[in-house]
Protein backbone atom coordinates (compact mmCIF):
# COMPACT_ATOMS: atom_id res chain seq x y z
CA UNK A 1 0.00 0.00 0.00
CA UNK A 2 1.41 3.37 -1.02
CA UNK A 3 1.51 6.14 1.57
CA UNK A 4 -0.09 8.56 -0.91
CA UNK A 5 -3.11 6.30 -1.24
CA UNK A 6 -3.60 6.14 2.53
CA UNK A 7 -3.28 9.91 2.89
CA UNK A 8 -5.75 10.53 0.09
CA UNK A 9 -8.28 8.05 1.49
CA UNK A 10 -7.93 9.51 5.00
CA UNK A 11 -8.54 13.02 3.66
CA UNK A 12 -11.66 11.80 1.83
CA UNK A 13 -12.91 10.08 4.99
CA UNK A 14 -12.56 13.21 7.13
CA UNK A 15 -14.13 15.58 4.58
CA UNK A 16 -16.99 13.16 3.87
CA UNK A 17 -17.73 12.76 7.58
CA UNK A 18 -17.57 16.51 8.10
CA UNK A 19 -20.19 17.02 5.38
CA UNK A 20 -22.35 14.24 6.82
CA UNK A 21 -22.35 15.83 10.26
CA UNK A 22 -23.60 19.02 8.58
CA UNK A 23 -26.52 17.20 6.97
CA UNK A 24 -25.11 16.27 3.55
CA UNK A 25 -26.00 12.82 2.21
CA UNK A 26 -24.46 10.37 -0.25
CA UNK A 27 -25.50 10.57 -3.90
CA UNK A 28 -26.93 7.34 -5.30
CA UNK A 29 -25.72 6.28 -8.72
CA UNK A 30 -28.33 5.98 -11.48
CA UNK A 31 -26.10 3.47 -13.31
CA UNK A 32 -26.06 5.51 -16.52
CA UNK A 33 -24.99 9.09 -15.97
CA UNK A 34 -23.31 8.04 -12.73
CA UNK A 35 -22.11 4.61 -11.67
CA UNK A 36 -19.94 2.78 -9.14
CA UNK A 37 -17.12 0.48 -10.11
CA UNK A 38 -14.31 -1.04 -8.07
CA UNK A 39 -15.34 0.93 -5.00
CA UNK A 40 -15.16 4.24 -6.90
CA UNK A 41 -17.98 6.60 -7.93
CA UNK A 42 -17.99 7.96 -11.50
CA UNK A 43 -19.94 10.79 -13.09
CA UNK A 44 -20.16 11.15 -16.86
CA UNK A 45 -19.06 14.37 -18.51
CA UNK A 46 -18.51 15.54 -22.07
CA UNK A 47 -15.03 14.10 -22.25
CA UNK A 48 -15.08 10.99 -20.07
CA UNK A 49 -16.40 9.50 -16.87
CA UNK A 50 -14.81 11.25 -13.90
CA UNK A 51 -13.88 9.60 -10.61
CA UNK A 52 -15.56 11.72 -7.93
CA UNK A 53 -13.58 11.53 -4.69
CA UNK A 54 -16.60 12.82 -2.74
CA UNK A 55 -20.06 13.48 -4.18
CA UNK A 56 -22.96 14.44 -1.91
CA UNK A 57 -26.37 16.07 -1.82
CA UNK A 58 -26.62 19.30 0.21
CA UNK A 59 -29.11 19.47 3.12
CA UNK A 60 -31.40 21.81 1.16
CA UNK A 61 -32.03 22.63 -2.48
CA UNK A 62 -32.84 26.03 -3.90
CA UNK A 63 -36.00 26.50 -5.99
CA UNK A 64 -35.98 27.59 -9.66
CA UNK A 65 -32.74 25.82 -10.44
CA UNK A 66 -31.60 22.27 -11.05
CA UNK A 67 -30.84 20.35 -7.85
CA UNK A 68 -27.24 20.73 -6.78
CA UNK A 69 -24.69 18.04 -6.07
CA UNK A 70 -21.33 18.88 -4.51
CA UNK A 71 -18.12 17.15 -5.55
CA UNK A 72 -14.89 17.60 -3.59
CA UNK A 73 -11.56 16.86 -5.19
CA UNK A 74 -9.23 15.75 -2.38
CA UNK A 75 -5.53 16.65 -2.62
CA UNK A 76 -3.33 15.23 0.14
CA UNK A 77 0.10 16.15 -1.15
CA UNK A 78 2.49 19.07 -0.91
CA UNK A 79 2.86 21.82 1.69
CA UNK A 80 0.24 23.91 -0.15
CA UNK A 81 -2.40 23.25 -2.78
CA UNK A 82 -1.54 25.37 -5.80
CA UNK A 83 -3.33 27.06 -8.66
CA UNK A 84 -3.29 24.00 -10.92
CA UNK A 85 -5.57 21.84 -8.77
CA UNK A 86 -8.13 24.64 -8.39
CA UNK A 87 -7.98 25.45 -12.11
CA UNK A 88 -8.61 21.76 -12.87
CA UNK A 89 -11.71 21.90 -10.67
CA UNK A 90 -13.11 24.66 -12.88
CA UNK A 91 -12.51 22.51 -15.96
CA UNK A 92 -14.24 19.59 -14.31
CA UNK A 93 -17.25 21.74 -13.38
CA UNK A 94 -17.63 22.90 -16.96
CA UNK A 95 -17.22 19.37 -18.29
CA UNK A 96 -19.97 17.96 -16.05
CA UNK A 97 -22.44 20.83 -16.27
CA UNK A 98 -22.21 21.16 -20.05
CA UNK A 99 -22.70 17.45 -20.64
CA UNK A 100 -25.78 16.53 -22.65
CA UNK A 101 -26.64 13.62 -24.90
CA UNK A 102 -27.57 14.69 -28.44
CA UNK A 103 -28.22 11.84 -30.89
CA UNK A 104 -28.83 11.84 -34.63
CA UNK A 105 -32.40 10.84 -33.90
CA UNK A 106 -32.98 13.86 -31.65
CA UNK A 107 -31.43 16.21 -34.23
CA UNK A 108 -33.74 14.90 -36.95
CA UNK A 109 -36.76 15.37 -34.67
CA UNK A 110 -36.03 19.09 -34.56
CA UNK A 111 -36.99 19.33 -38.24
CA UNK A 112 -40.52 18.24 -37.46
CA UNK A 113 -42.45 21.16 -36.01
CA UNK A 114 -45.38 18.91 -35.17
CA UNK A 115 -43.33 16.26 -33.41
CA UNK A 116 -45.04 14.45 -30.52
CA UNK A 117 -42.04 14.36 -28.16
CA UNK A 118 -39.21 16.66 -27.16
CA UNK A 119 -35.83 16.20 -28.81
CA UNK A 120 -34.09 15.97 -25.44
CA UNK A 121 -33.11 13.12 -23.17
CA UNK A 122 -35.60 12.43 -20.39
CA UNK A 123 -33.49 12.35 -17.24
CA UNK A 124 -32.78 14.10 -13.97
CA UNK A 125 -30.35 16.96 -14.48
CA UNK A 126 -28.06 18.35 -11.78
CA UNK A 127 -26.01 21.47 -11.28
CA UNK A 128 -22.61 20.31 -10.09
CA UNK A 129 -20.51 22.43 -7.76
CA UNK A 130 -16.86 21.41 -7.52
CA UNK A 131 -14.75 22.10 -4.45
CA UNK A 132 -11.16 21.29 -3.56
CA UNK A 133 -10.10 19.86 -0.20
CA UNK A 134 -6.52 19.85 1.03
CA UNK A 135 -4.66 18.79 4.15
CA UNK A 136 -2.64 22.00 4.25
CA UNK A 137 -3.40 25.53 3.15
CA UNK A 138 -3.86 26.88 -0.37
CA UNK A 139 -1.51 29.22 -2.20
CA UNK A 140 -2.50 32.84 -2.65
CA UNK A 141 -3.05 32.31 -6.39
CA UNK A 142 -5.26 29.27 -5.69
CA UNK A 143 -7.37 31.27 -3.22
CA UNK A 144 -7.74 34.15 -5.68
CA UNK A 145 -8.73 31.82 -8.51
CA UNK A 146 -11.18 29.92 -6.30
CA UNK A 147 -12.83 33.14 -5.12
CA UNK A 148 -13.12 34.59 -8.62
CA UNK A 149 -14.60 31.38 -10.03
CA UNK A 150 -16.78 30.49 -7.02
CA UNK A 151 -14.93 27.27 -6.23
CA UNK A 152 -15.19 26.35 -2.53
CA UNK A 153 -11.89 25.50 -0.86
CA UNK A 154 -11.51 23.44 2.31
CA UNK A 155 -8.34 22.79 4.30
CA UNK A 156 -8.06 20.41 7.24
CA UNK A 157 -5.72 22.98 8.80
CA UNK A 158 -8.76 25.22 9.26
CA UNK A 159 -10.33 22.95 11.88
CA UNK A 160 -7.79 20.34 13.01
CA UNK A 161 -5.06 21.27 15.47
CA UNK A 162 -1.42 21.62 14.45
CA UNK A 163 -0.45 18.29 16.00
CA UNK A 164 -3.00 16.40 13.89
CA UNK A 165 -1.86 18.18 10.73
CA UNK A 166 1.78 17.38 11.55
CA UNK A 167 0.85 13.73 12.08
CA UNK A 168 -0.99 13.72 8.74
CA UNK A 169 1.98 15.22 6.89
CA UNK A 170 4.32 12.72 8.58
CA UNK A 171 2.59 9.72 6.98
CA UNK A 172 5.25 8.33 4.64
CA UNK A 173 6.17 5.06 3.00
CA UNK A 174 8.46 3.73 5.79
CA UNK A 175 5.63 4.28 8.29
CA UNK A 176 3.05 2.51 6.12
CA UNK A 177 5.45 -0.37 5.43
CA UNK A 178 5.76 -1.01 9.17
CA UNK A 179 2.04 -1.81 9.41
CA UNK A 180 0.60 -5.23 8.66
CA UNK A 181 -0.29 -5.23 4.94
CA UNK A 182 -3.74 -6.79 5.46
CA UNK A 183 -4.55 -4.38 8.28
CA UNK A 184 -3.63 -1.25 6.34
CA UNK A 185 -5.52 -2.47 3.26
CA UNK A 186 -8.62 -2.95 5.39
CA UNK A 187 -8.20 0.55 6.85
CA UNK A 188 -7.85 1.95 3.32
CA UNK A 189 -11.05 0.19 2.22
CA UNK A 190 -12.88 1.60 5.25
CA UNK A 191 -11.71 5.15 4.52
CA UNK A 192 -12.94 4.82 0.93
CA UNK A 193 -16.31 3.31 1.89
CA UNK A 194 -19.00 5.95 1.37
CA UNK A 195 -21.21 4.38 4.06
CA UNK A 196 -18.36 4.35 6.57
CA UNK A 197 -19.64 1.73 9.02
CA UNK A 198 -16.55 0.75 11.00
CA UNK A 199 -18.50 -1.94 12.87
CA UNK A 200 -19.39 -3.90 9.73
CA UNK A 201 -18.00 -7.43 9.75
CA UNK A 202 -15.76 -6.70 6.78
CA UNK A 203 -13.85 -4.06 8.77
CA UNK A 204 -12.81 -6.14 11.78
CA UNK A 205 -9.14 -5.50 11.05
CA UNK A 206 -9.70 -1.76 10.56
CA UNK A 207 -11.65 -1.52 13.82
CA UNK A 208 -8.86 -3.21 15.75
CA UNK A 209 -6.19 -1.11 14.02
CA UNK A 210 -7.96 2.18 14.71
CA UNK A 211 -8.18 1.31 18.41
CA UNK A 212 -4.45 0.85 18.72
CA UNK A 213 -1.89 3.50 19.59
CA UNK A 214 -0.83 4.81 16.18
CA UNK A 215 -0.92 8.13 14.33
CA UNK A 216 -3.83 7.14 12.07
CA UNK A 217 -5.96 6.37 15.12
CA UNK A 218 -4.93 9.70 16.70
CA UNK A 219 -5.93 11.67 13.59
CA UNK A 220 -9.27 9.88 13.19
CA UNK A 221 -10.16 10.18 16.87
CA UNK A 222 -9.34 13.89 17.05
CA UNK A 223 -11.15 14.62 13.77
CA UNK A 224 -14.30 12.75 14.82
CA UNK A 225 -14.33 14.42 18.24
CA UNK A 226 -13.95 17.85 16.64
CA UNK A 227 -16.71 17.19 14.12
CA UNK A 228 -19.14 16.09 16.82
CA UNK A 229 -19.11 19.64 18.16
CA UNK A 230 -18.77 21.52 14.89
CA UNK A 231 -21.16 23.13 12.45
CA UNK A 232 -20.65 24.38 8.91
CA UNK A 233 -21.72 27.93 8.25
CA UNK A 234 -22.14 29.60 4.89
CA UNK A 235 -21.67 33.35 4.50
CA UNK A 236 -23.64 35.38 1.99
CA UNK A 237 -20.36 35.82 0.08
CA UNK A 238 -20.21 32.05 -0.48
CA UNK A 239 -17.32 31.57 1.97
CA UNK A 240 -17.62 28.61 4.32
CA UNK A 241 -16.70 28.74 8.00
CA UNK A 242 -16.57 25.90 10.52
CA UNK A 243 -17.88 26.76 13.96
CA UNK A 244 -16.60 24.78 16.95
CA UNK A 245 -18.47 24.84 20.24
CA UNK A 246 -16.10 25.90 23.00
CA UNK A 247 -17.72 23.52 25.50
CA UNK A 248 -17.55 19.83 24.67
CA UNK A 249 -21.20 19.30 25.44
CA UNK A 250 -24.24 18.29 23.42
CA UNK A 251 -26.11 21.03 25.26
CA UNK A 252 -25.47 23.94 22.88
CA UNK A 253 -27.99 26.27 21.35
CA UNK A 254 -27.79 24.81 17.84
CA UNK A 255 -28.47 21.31 19.17
CA UNK A 256 -31.51 22.57 21.10
CA UNK A 257 -33.17 24.24 18.12
CA UNK A 258 -36.58 22.79 17.31
CA UNK A 259 -37.95 24.48 14.21
CA UNK A 260 -37.12 28.02 13.16
CA UNK A 261 -35.68 30.11 15.97
CA UNK A 262 -34.57 33.72 15.79
CA UNK A 263 -30.84 33.64 16.50
CA UNK A 264 -28.57 36.63 16.92
CA UNK A 265 -24.85 36.83 17.55
CA UNK A 266 -21.99 38.99 18.69
CA UNK A 267 -18.53 38.51 17.19
CA UNK A 268 -15.35 39.12 19.20
CA UNK A 269 -11.66 38.65 18.57
CA UNK A 270 -8.43 38.78 20.54
CA UNK A 271 -5.07 40.21 19.48
CA UNK A 272 -3.22 37.03 20.51
CA UNK A 273 -5.20 34.97 17.93
CA UNK A 274 -6.64 37.50 15.49
CA UNK A 275 -7.50 34.89 12.85
CA UNK A 276 -9.78 33.01 15.28
CA UNK A 277 -12.99 34.87 16.06
CA UNK A 278 -15.58 34.01 18.68
CA UNK A 279 -19.26 33.88 17.82
CA UNK A 280 -21.61 34.24 20.79
CA UNK A 281 -24.98 32.96 19.59
CA UNK A 282 -28.17 33.51 21.57
CA UNK A 283 -31.91 33.21 21.26
CA UNK A 284 -33.23 36.71 20.65
CA UNK A 285 -36.33 35.86 22.67
CA UNK A 286 -34.45 34.23 25.55
CA UNK A 287 -31.02 35.82 25.74
CA UNK A 288 -29.88 33.51 28.54
CA UNK A 289 -29.85 30.68 25.98
CA UNK A 290 -26.43 31.20 24.43
CA UNK A 291 -23.40 29.26 23.24
CA UNK A 292 -19.92 30.37 22.22
CA UNK A 293 -18.32 29.08 19.05
CA UNK A 294 -14.84 29.66 17.62
CA UNK A 295 -14.17 29.85 13.89
CA UNK A 296 -11.25 30.65 11.62
CA UNK A 297 -11.75 33.80 9.57
CA UNK A 298 -11.60 32.83 5.86
CA UNK A 299 -8.08 33.48 4.65
CA UNK A 300 -8.98 35.96 1.92
CA UNK A 301 -11.03 38.02 4.41
CA UNK A 302 -8.24 37.88 6.99
CA UNK A 303 -5.66 38.92 4.40
CA UNK A 304 -7.86 41.88 3.49
CA UNK A 305 -7.98 42.89 7.17
CA UNK A 306 -4.21 42.59 7.51
CA UNK A 307 -3.80 45.28 4.85
CA UNK A 308 -5.27 47.66 7.45
CA UNK A 309 -2.99 46.36 10.24
CA UNK A 310 -5.91 44.60 11.98
CA UNK A 311 -7.60 47.93 12.63
CA UNK A 312 -10.56 47.69 15.05
CA UNK A 313 -12.81 49.89 12.95
CA UNK A 314 -12.10 47.84 9.85
CA UNK A 315 -12.91 44.70 11.88
CA UNK A 316 -16.37 46.13 12.57
CA UNK A 317 -16.83 46.85 8.87
CA UNK A 318 -15.83 43.26 8.07
CA UNK A 319 -18.32 41.90 10.60
CA UNK A 320 -21.09 43.95 9.05
CA UNK A 321 -20.13 43.27 5.44
CA UNK A 322 -19.22 39.59 5.58
CA UNK A 323 -20.82 38.16 8.72
CA UNK A 324 -24.18 39.93 8.91
CA UNK A 325 -25.92 36.63 8.20
CA UNK A 326 -24.62 33.07 8.59
CA UNK A 327 -26.52 30.05 7.29
CA UNK A 328 -25.68 27.09 9.53
CA UNK A 329 -26.25 23.52 8.36
CA UNK A 330 -27.63 21.39 11.18
CA UNK A 331 -29.31 18.45 9.48
CA UNK A 332 -28.02 15.85 11.90
CA UNK A 333 -30.09 17.35 14.74
CA UNK A 334 -33.16 18.45 12.85
CA UNK A 335 -33.63 16.80 9.42
CA UNK A 336 -36.94 18.57 8.84
CA UNK A 337 -35.38 22.02 9.34
CA UNK A 338 -31.77 21.31 8.27
CA UNK A 339 -30.40 24.83 8.63
CA UNK A 340 -30.53 27.83 10.91
CA UNK A 341 -29.90 31.50 10.21
CA UNK A 342 -27.73 33.52 12.58
CA UNK A 343 -28.00 37.29 12.20
CA UNK A 344 -25.43 39.63 13.67
CA UNK A 345 -26.92 41.77 16.42
CA UNK A 346 -26.98 45.16 14.69
CA UNK A 347 -27.84 47.04 17.88
CA UNK A 348 -24.78 45.54 19.58
CA UNK A 349 -22.64 46.34 16.53
CA UNK A 350 -23.78 49.97 16.54
CA UNK A 351 -23.06 50.34 20.26
CA UNK A 352 -19.53 49.02 19.78
CA UNK A 353 -18.99 51.38 16.86
CA UNK A 354 -20.11 54.36 18.93
CA UNK A 355 -17.78 53.39 21.79
CA UNK A 356 -14.84 53.18 19.38
CA UNK A 357 -15.62 56.62 17.97
CA UNK A 358 -15.53 58.08 21.48
CA UNK A 359 -12.21 56.39 22.23
C-alpha positions as CSV (number, residue, x, y, z in Angstrom):
1,X,0.0,0.0,0.0
2,X,1.4,3.4,-1.0
3,X,1.5,6.1,1.6
4,X,-0.1,8.6,-0.9
5,X,-3.1,6.3,-1.2
6,X,-3.6,6.1,2.5
7,X,-3.3,9.9,2.9
8,X,-5.8,10.5,0.1
9,X,-8.3,8.1,1.5
10,X,-7.9,9.5,5.0
11,X,-8.5,13.0,3.7
12,X,-11.7,11.8,1.8
13,X,-12.9,10.1,5.0
14,X,-12.6,13.2,7.1
15,X,-14.1,15.6,4.6
16,X,-17.0,13.2,3.9
17,X,-17.7,12.8,7.6
18,X,-17.6,16.5,8.1
19,X,-20.2,17.0,5.4
20,X,-22.3,14.2,6.8
21,X,-22.4,15.8,10.3
22,X,-23.6,19.0,8.6
23,X,-26.5,17.2,7.0
24,X,-25.1,16.3,3.6
25,X,-26.0,12.8,2.2
26,X,-24.5,10.4,-0.2
27,X,-25.5,10.6,-3.9
28,X,-26.9,7.3,-5.3
29,X,-25.7,6.3,-8.7
30,X,-28.3,6.0,-11.5
31,X,-26.1,3.5,-13.3
32,X,-26.1,5.5,-16.5
33,X,-25.0,9.1,-16.0
34,X,-23.3,8.0,-12.7
35,X,-22.1,4.6,-11.7
36,X,-19.9,2.8,-9.1
37,X,-17.1,0.5,-10.1
38,X,-14.3,-1.0,-8.1
39,X,-15.3,0.9,-5.0
40,X,-15.2,4.2,-6.9
41,X,-18.0,6.6,-7.9
42,X,-18.0,8.0,-11.5
43,X,-19.9,10.8,-13.1
44,X,-20.2,11.1,-16.9
45,X,-19.1,14.4,-18.5
46,X,-18.5,15.5,-22.1
47,X,-15.0,14.1,-22.3
48,X,-15.1,11.0,-20.1
49,X,-16.4,9.5,-16.9
50,X,-14.8,11.2,-13.9
51,X,-13.9,9.6,-10.6
52,X,-15.6,11.7,-7.9
53,X,-13.6,11.5,-4.7
54,X,-16.6,12.8,-2.7
55,X,-20.1,13.5,-4.2
56,X,-23.0,14.4,-1.9
57,X,-26.4,16.1,-1.8
58,X,-26.6,19.3,0.2
59,X,-29.1,19.5,3.1
60,X,-31.4,21.8,1.2
61,X,-32.0,22.6,-2.5
62,X,-32.8,26.0,-3.9
63,X,-36.0,26.5,-6.0
64,X,-36.0,27.6,-9.7
65,X,-32.7,25.8,-10.4
66,X,-31.6,22.3,-11.1
67,X,-30.8,20.3,-7.8
68,X,-27.2,20.7,-6.8
69,X,-24.7,18.0,-6.1
70,X,-21.3,18.9,-4.5
71,X,-18.1,17.1,-5.6
72,X,-14.9,17.6,-3.6
73,X,-11.6,16.9,-5.2
74,X,-9.2,15.7,-2.4
75,X,-5.5,16.6,-2.6
76,X,-3.3,15.2,0.1
77,X,0.1,16.1,-1.2
78,X,2.5,19.1,-0.9
79,X,2.9,21.8,1.7
80,X,0.2,23.9,-0.2
81,X,-2.4,23.3,-2.8
82,X,-1.5,25.4,-5.8
83,X,-3.3,27.1,-8.7
84,X,-3.3,24.0,-10.9
85,X,-5.6,21.8,-8.8
86,X,-8.1,24.6,-8.4
87,X,-8.0,25.5,-12.1
88,X,-8.6,21.8,-12.9
89,X,-11.7,21.9,-10.7
90,X,-13.1,24.7,-12.9
91,X,-12.5,22.5,-16.0
92,X,-14.2,19.6,-14.3
93,X,-17.3,21.7,-13.4
94,X,-17.6,22.9,-17.0
95,X,-17.2,19.4,-18.3
96,X,-20.0,18.0,-16.1
97,X,-22.4,20.8,-16.3
98,X,-22.2,21.2,-20.0
99,X,-22.7,17.4,-20.6
100,X,-25.8,16.5,-22.7
101,X,-26.6,13.6,-24.9
102,X,-27.6,14.7,-28.4
103,X,-28.2,11.8,-30.9
104,X,-28.8,11.8,-34.6
105,X,-32.4,10.8,-33.9
106,X,-33.0,13.9,-31.7
107,X,-31.4,16.2,-34.2
108,X,-33.7,14.9,-36.9
109,X,-36.8,15.4,-34.7
110,X,-36.0,19.1,-34.6
111,X,-37.0,19.3,-38.2
112,X,-40.5,18.2,-37.5
113,X,-42.5,21.2,-36.0
114,X,-45.4,18.9,-35.2
115,X,-43.3,16.3,-33.4
116,X,-45.0,14.4,-30.5
117,X,-42.0,14.4,-28.2
118,X,-39.2,16.7,-27.2
119,X,-35.8,16.2,-28.8
120,X,-34.1,16.0,-25.4
121,X,-33.1,13.1,-23.2
122,X,-35.6,12.4,-20.4
123,X,-33.5,12.4,-17.2
124,X,-32.8,14.1,-14.0
125,X,-30.3,17.0,-14.5
126,X,-28.1,18.3,-11.8
127,X,-26.0,21.5,-11.3
128,X,-22.6,20.3,-10.1
129,X,-20.5,22.4,-7.8
130,X,-16.9,21.4,-7.5
131,X,-14.8,22.1,-4.4
132,X,-11.2,21.3,-3.6
133,X,-10.1,19.9,-0.2
134,X,-6.5,19.9,1.0
135,X,-4.7,18.8,4.1
136,X,-2.6,22.0,4.2
137,X,-3.4,25.5,3.2
138,X,-3.9,26.9,-0.4
139,X,-1.5,29.2,-2.2
140,X,-2.5,32.8,-2.7
141,X,-3.0,32.3,-6.4
142,X,-5.3,29.3,-5.7
143,X,-7.4,31.3,-3.2
144,X,-7.7,34.2,-5.7
145,X,-8.7,31.8,-8.5
146,X,-11.2,29.9,-6.3
147,X,-12.8,33.1,-5.1
148,X,-13.1,34.6,-8.6
149,X,-14.6,31.4,-10.0
150,X,-16.8,30.5,-7.0
151,X,-14.9,27.3,-6.2
152,X,-15.2,26.4,-2.5
153,X,-11.9,25.5,-0.9
154,X,-11.5,23.4,2.3
155,X,-8.3,22.8,4.3
156,X,-8.1,20.4,7.2
157,X,-5.7,23.0,8.8
158,X,-8.8,25.2,9.3
159,X,-10.3,22.9,11.9
160,X,-7.8,20.3,13.0
161,X,-5.1,21.3,15.5
162,X,-1.4,21.6,14.5
163,X,-0.4,18.3,16.0
164,X,-3.0,16.4,13.9
165,X,-1.9,18.2,10.7
166,X,1.8,17.4,11.6
167,X,0.8,13.7,12.1
168,X,-1.0,13.7,8.7
169,X,2.0,15.2,6.9
170,X,4.3,12.7,8.6
171,X,2.6,9.7,7.0
172,X,5.2,8.3,4.6
173,X,6.2,5.1,3.0
174,X,8.5,3.7,5.8
175,X,5.6,4.3,8.3
176,X,3.1,2.5,6.1
177,X,5.5,-0.4,5.4
178,X,5.8,-1.0,9.2
179,X,2.0,-1.8,9.4
180,X,0.6,-5.2,8.7
181,X,-0.3,-5.2,4.9
182,X,-3.7,-6.8,5.5
183,X,-4.6,-4.4,8.3
184,X,-3.6,-1.2,6.3
185,X,-5.5,-2.5,3.3
186,X,-8.6,-3.0,5.4
187,X,-8.2,0.5,6.9
188,X,-7.9,1.9,3.3
189,X,-11.0,0.2,2.2
190,X,-12.9,1.6,5.2
191,X,-11.7,5.1,4.5
192,X,-12.9,4.8,0.9
193,X,-16.3,3.3,1.9
194,X,-19.0,6.0,1.4
195,X,-21.2,4.4,4.1
196,X,-18.4,4.4,6.6
197,X,-19.6,1.7,9.0
198,X,-16.5,0.7,11.0
199,X,-18.5,-1.9,12.9
200,X,-19.4,-3.9,9.7
201,X,-18.0,-7.4,9.8
202,X,-15.8,-6.7,6.8
203,X,-13.8,-4.1,8.8
204,X,-12.8,-6.1,11.8
205,X,-9.1,-5.5,11.1
206,X,-9.7,-1.8,10.6
207,X,-11.7,-1.5,13.8
208,X,-8.9,-3.2,15.8
209,X,-6.2,-1.1,14.0
210,X,-8.0,2.2,14.7
211,X,-8.2,1.3,18.4
212,X,-4.5,0.9,18.7
213,X,-1.9,3.5,19.6
214,X,-0.8,4.8,16.2
215,X,-0.9,8.1,14.3
216,X,-3.8,7.1,12.1
217,X,-6.0,6.4,15.1
218,X,-4.9,9.7,16.7
219,X,-5.9,11.7,13.6
220,X,-9.3,9.9,13.2
221,X,-10.2,10.2,16.9
222,X,-9.3,13.9,17.0
223,X,-11.2,14.6,13.8
224,X,-14.3,12.7,14.8
225,X,-14.3,14.4,18.2
226,X,-13.9,17.9,16.6
227,X,-16.7,17.2,14.1
228,X,-19.1,16.1,16.8
229,X,-19.1,19.6,18.2
230,X,-18.8,21.5,14.9
231,X,-21.2,23.1,12.4
232,X,-20.6,24.4,8.9
233,X,-21.7,27.9,8.2
234,X,-22.1,29.6,4.9
235,X,-21.7,33.3,4.5
236,X,-23.6,35.4,2.0
237,X,-20.4,35.8,0.1
238,X,-20.2,32.1,-0.5
239,X,-17.3,31.6,2.0
240,X,-17.6,28.6,4.3
241,X,-16.7,28.7,8.0
242,X,-16.6,25.9,10.5
243,X,-17.9,26.8,14.0
244,X,-16.6,24.8,17.0
245,X,-18.5,24.8,20.2
246,X,-16.1,25.9,23.0
247,X,-17.7,23.5,25.5
248,X,-17.5,19.8,24.7
249,X,-21.2,19.3,25.4
250,X,-24.2,18.3,23.4
251,X,-26.1,21.0,25.3
252,X,-25.5,23.9,22.9
253,X,-28.0,26.3,21.4
254,X,-27.8,24.8,17.8
255,X,-28.5,21.3,19.2
256,X,-31.5,22.6,21.1
257,X,-33.2,24.2,18.1
258,X,-36.6,22.8,17.3
259,X,-37.9,24.5,14.2
260,X,-37.1,28.0,13.2
261,X,-35.7,30.1,16.0
262,X,-34.6,33.7,15.8
263,X,-30.8,33.6,16.5
264,X,-28.6,36.6,16.9
265,X,-24.9,36.8,17.5
266,X,-22.0,39.0,18.7
267,X,-18.5,38.5,17.2
268,X,-15.4,39.1,19.2
269,X,-11.7,38.6,18.6
270,X,-8.4,38.8,20.5
271,X,-5.1,40.2,19.5
272,X,-3.2,37.0,20.5
273,X,-5.2,35.0,17.9
274,X,-6.6,37.5,15.5
275,X,-7.5,34.9,12.9
276,X,-9.8,33.0,15.3
277,X,-13.0,34.9,16.1
278,X,-15.6,34.0,18.7
279,X,-19.3,33.9,17.8
280,X,-21.6,34.2,20.8
281,X,-25.0,33.0,19.6
282,X,-28.2,33.5,21.6
283,X,-31.9,33.2,21.3
284,X,-33.2,36.7,20.6
285,X,-36.3,35.9,22.7
286,X,-34.4,34.2,25.6
287,X,-31.0,35.8,25.7
288,X,-29.9,33.5,28.5
289,X,-29.8,30.7,26.0
290,X,-26.4,31.2,24.4
291,X,-23.4,29.3,23.2
292,X,-19.9,30.4,22.2
293,X,-18.3,29.1,19.0
294,X,-14.8,29.7,17.6
295,X,-14.2,29.9,13.9
296,X,-11.3,30.7,11.6
297,X,-11.7,33.8,9.6
298,X,-11.6,32.8,5.9
299,X,-8.1,33.5,4.7
300,X,-9.0,36.0,1.9
301,X,-11.0,38.0,4.4
302,X,-8.2,37.9,7.0
303,X,-5.7,38.9,4.4
304,X,-7.9,41.9,3.5
305,X,-8.0,42.9,7.2
306,X,-4.2,42.6,7.5
307,X,-3.8,45.3,4.8
308,X,-5.3,47.7,7.5
309,X,-3.0,46.4,10.2
310,X,-5.9,44.6,12.0
311,X,-7.6,47.9,12.6
312,X,-10.6,47.7,15.0
313,X,-12.8,49.9,12.9
314,X,-12.1,47.8,9.8
315,X,-12.9,44.7,11.9
316,X,-16.4,46.1,12.6
317,X,-16.8,46.8,8.9
318,X,-15.8,43.3,8.1
319,X,-18.3,41.9,10.6
320,X,-21.1,44.0,9.1
321,X,-20.1,43.3,5.4
322,X,-19.2,39.6,5.6
323,X,-20.8,38.2,8.7
324,X,-24.2,39.9,8.9
325,X,-25.9,36.6,8.2
326,X,-24.6,33.1,8.6
327,X,-26.5,30.1,7.3
328,X,-25.7,27.1,9.5
329,X,-26.3,23.5,8.4
330,X,-27.6,21.4,11.2
331,X,-29.3,18.5,9.5
332,X,-28.0,15.8,11.9
333,X,-30.1,17.4,14.7
334,X,-33.2,18.5,12.8
335,X,-33.6,16.8,9.4
336,X,-36.9,18.6,8.8
337,X,-35.4,22.0,9.3
338,X,-31.8,21.3,8.3
339,X,-30.4,24.8,8.6
340,X,-30.5,27.8,10.9
341,X,-29.9,31.5,10.2
342,X,-27.7,33.5,12.6
343,X,-28.0,37.3,12.2
344,X,-25.4,39.6,13.7
345,X,-26.9,41.8,16.4
346,X,-27.0,45.2,14.7
347,X,-27.8,47.0,17.9
348,X,-24.8,45.5,19.6
349,X,-22.6,46.3,16.5
350,X,-23.8,50.0,16.5
351,X,-23.1,50.3,20.3
352,X,-19.5,49.0,19.8
353,X,-19.0,51.4,16.9
354,X,-20.1,54.4,18.9
355,X,-17.8,53.4,21.8
356,X,-14.8,53.2,19.4
357,X,-15.6,56.6,18.0
358,X,-15.5,58.1,21.5
359,X,-12.2,56.4,22.2
